[in-house]
Amino acid sequence: MNNISILIVEDEPEIRRFLRVTLSNHGFTLFEATKGAEAIAMLEREGFVRSVPRRGIFVVRKTKREVLVMITVWAALESMAARLVTEQASDADIAGLRPELEAGLLALGLDPEATVERTPPAEAGEDRLAGALLAYLALLQRWNATYNLTAIREPREMLVKHLLDSLAMQPHVRGLVSLADLGTGPGLPGLPLALATPGLAVALVESNGKKARFLRECVRQLGLAPRVRVLESRAEAVAEPGAFAAITARALDRLAGILAVGGHLLAPGGRLLAMKGQHPTEEIAELPAGWRVVGSHPLAVPGLAGERHLVEVARA
C-alpha cells in the first residue's frame, strides 16, 4: 500500500466502479463522493487540505463524449496511477541510499547531521545535510523521468557521480562568500555545495529553460532563497561583472572557454574552480594571457574509481 490518497468525485456508478477497481489495483487509498459539496466536506474531514505533499487529489467528472474517448481518458488515468506508484518506489529507493550517503559524507569530512541554512525552516528530516541532499536527489530523479535533465538515471549512480562528486570540492569553497556555477545543468555542483556550505551565496547560471525551471523548483522546495539564485542566461550574458569570489564549472568547456564566457564575473582576487577528470595539462597550456594556475588538487570521490582534479585559475 502506498501513501497516496485519491478522492473520486463522480455520480455515475459504472464510472465510479471502474475507477475504484483500477486505482485499488495500484494500492491507492480511495475516498468517494457523488457531489461537490460532499467532496468538500470529505476533504475537510479527511484532512486533505492540510495534508503533507505527495498526497494526491484527483477529481473526475461526468462527460457526454463518445465511449471511445471515455476509454482513452480511463487509460490515461490508469497510466497516471502507475506513474505515481513508480514515483513512490523511486522515493523509497532513494531513502535506502541514506547509509551510503552518510558514509560518503563522512569520508569527505562532512557531517551528515549538520544543519542546512534554509529559509523558511525545513520540514522534519530535511533540515540536516543528509536529508536535504536526499530530498534534492528525489527531485532530480522525479523531474529527470520527464525532462531528461541528466543521462544518469540509476539512484546509486546519481549519488556517487552527482552528489559525492560535487561535494568533493567543498573544502575549496569554505570561507567563500559567493560562487557562480556556470552551465550548472540540474544544479551540479552548485546545489550540493550550497546545502553543505553555510554562508555561501550561489548563483546557478543555466540557459536551458526546462533545467532553469527545475532549479527554481529546487530552490523553492529546499528553502534556499535568497541565498541561492537561478539566472536563466548564458554565462557571457550575465551582467554582474566582478560580483563573485569564485566561479565554477563541472562540464561546461575547456579552461580557456570557461574564462572567455565567465571570467568577467570574478571579483579582484577571484578564482575559477574547474572540476576536471585527469590533470588537464593541455588545457593549462592553452590559458590566455593574464591568467595562471594557482593550484591543482586531486579529489577522492567515495565510490568513484576514476581520476578527478580541481584546478584553480586566477588572474596573473
ZIWO-V866608 format. One record per helix or strand of 3 or more residues. SS is the DSSP state (@ for helix, = for strand). FROM is the first residue (numbers start at 1). LEN is the number of residues. If there is no record, write none. Layout:
BEGIN
SS:FROM:LEN, SS:FROM:LEN
END
This chain:
BEGIN
=:5:5, @:13:12, =:29:5, @:36:11, @:67:29, @:98:10, @:129:19, @:155:13, @:170:3, =:178:5, @:190:7, =:201:5, @:209:14, =:228:4, @:235:3, =:244:6, @:255:11, =:266:11, @:281:5, =:291:8, =:309:7
END
